[in-house]
Amino acid sequence: MRTVYLDNNATTAVDPAVLEAMLPYFTEQFGNASSMHAFGSAVGAAIKAARQQVQKLLGAEFDHEIVFTSGGTESDNMAILSALEASPERDEVITSAVEHPAILSTLAHLEKTRGIKVHVIPVDKKGMLDIAAYRAALSERVALVTFMWANNETGTLFPVVELAELAKEVGALFHTDAVQAVGKIAIDLKSTPIDMLSLSGHKLHGPKGIGALYVKRGVRFRSQQKGGQQERGRRAGTENTPGIVGLGKAAELAMLHMDDEATRVAALRDRLEKGILQRVPSCFVTGNPHERLPNTANIAFEYIEGEAILLMLNRAGIAASSGSACTSGSLEPSHVLRAMDIPYTAAHGATRFSFSRFNTDADVDHVIEVVPAIIDKLRAMSPFWAGANEKAKDFKPVYA
Ligand SMILES: *Cc1c(COP(=O)(O)O)cnc(C)c1O
C-alpha cells in the first residue's frame, strides 16, 4: 500500500545525509570533548562546527550564542526558568493562549508553586495575537515575554520581532519558541531584539533528543542544570555529540533547501487545501491564510470526529494529526482551536496535514482522492450531520 506521511509538525524523517554525518560519532569518534587528548579534540571540533551551522541558520552574530539542549521542551523550560531567576525583582510572565504545552504547562506549574503571575494573551479567530491585550499586560513587573514564532497546529505566524520590540520598552526579556519556524522560514536574529529562541532537531529532519536555545550575547542567563562547565557553564552534562553533529547537518541542509522548498511545499499544501475544499462540503481552513508557515494545512471538517478521520486516513496509508500530538488521545478539541473560538462542532473534526521536503505531488493526489469518501462515510454515520448544514444540500462534489 502507498503510504503518505503528512505529520511533519509532529516529527520529521531523519535526512539520510544527517544520519551519515552522525555515524562516526557512535564509533571511532567516541571521545569526550572535555578530554585533553586527540579523541577529545576531534569531538570538540565537530561540536564547534555544528554550533556554527546552527548559528548560520539562525543568523546569529556569535556561535557561542547557541546552547545545545535535549530538545524544544528543555529549551523552553530553560528560557523561562533562567529569565525568572535572572530578574528576581520581577514576578510576571506574558505568553499566549496557543503556545505548546512545553511553555503552558511550565508556566502553570510556576504559577501554582512559586506564585508567578502569568498573563495569557488571547488570539482572534485567525489565531492572531490580541496586541492591545499584550500592550495592556506589559509593565516593569514582567520578567519574560514568551510568544511562539509559528503555531504547530495551524502554522500561523506571530510578528515576533514587533512583539519583542514592545517587550524591550519595559525591560522584559523576550523568548520565542521557534521550533516550528526554524528551517521553514528565513530567520536573521542579529537584526532583531529577540533575546532567546528555542529550536528542536527532530522538527527539521534532524535526530530526536537534541535541540538548542539561542541566548543573545549579554542577556542575563542563569544555568538550570548544575554540573560540569559544558556549554560555557550554561548546560552541564557531557555533550550528545552524535545528536549535535546531526542537528548541525540538519541546519546546513535546511539552509540549502529553504528557498526552493518553501515555494514547492507551499504549492503542494495549497493544492491539497484547494482539492479538499472543492470536493468536500462544510469544511474550512483554520488559521491565518496570509501569515503562516508554507507547510501546514489545518482543515476543520464539521460534524465529525478528528479521531475517526485519522483512523480512516491511517487505513488508507495516510499519516495526519488531529492537532498537537500531546492532546490527541483525549476527546477534548485542541486548546489552540478553542482559543481561536472555532465552534466545537468544527474543532472536533480539525485535521492537520503538515508537509516536508520529502513530500511529492503524488502524495497530494492520493490524499485528495481518498479524503472525500472518508468524510462522506463518517458523516453518513454522524447524528449531528443529518440535516445540520443547509449549504451542504446544494454542494456538488467534484469526485462524484
Ligand atoms: C515539537 C514542539 C516542541 C517540543 O520539542 P521537543 O524537541 O519535541 O521537546 C515545542 N514547541 C513546539 C512549537 C513544537 O512544535
The ligand as an ORCA input file, in Angstrom:
! r2SCAN-3c Opt
* xyz 0 1
  C       7.590     19.860     18.964
  C       7.476     21.184     19.645
  C       8.082     21.425     20.884
  C       8.795     20.339     21.656
  O      10.022     19.989     21.084
  P      10.713     18.586     21.535
  O      12.050     18.632     20.882
  O       9.831     17.513     20.995
  O      10.796     18.590     23.015
  C       7.975     22.671     21.434
  N       7.316     23.659     20.801
  C       6.723     23.474     19.606
  C       6.015     24.614     18.945
  C       6.766     22.237     18.988
  O       6.160     22.050     17.821
*
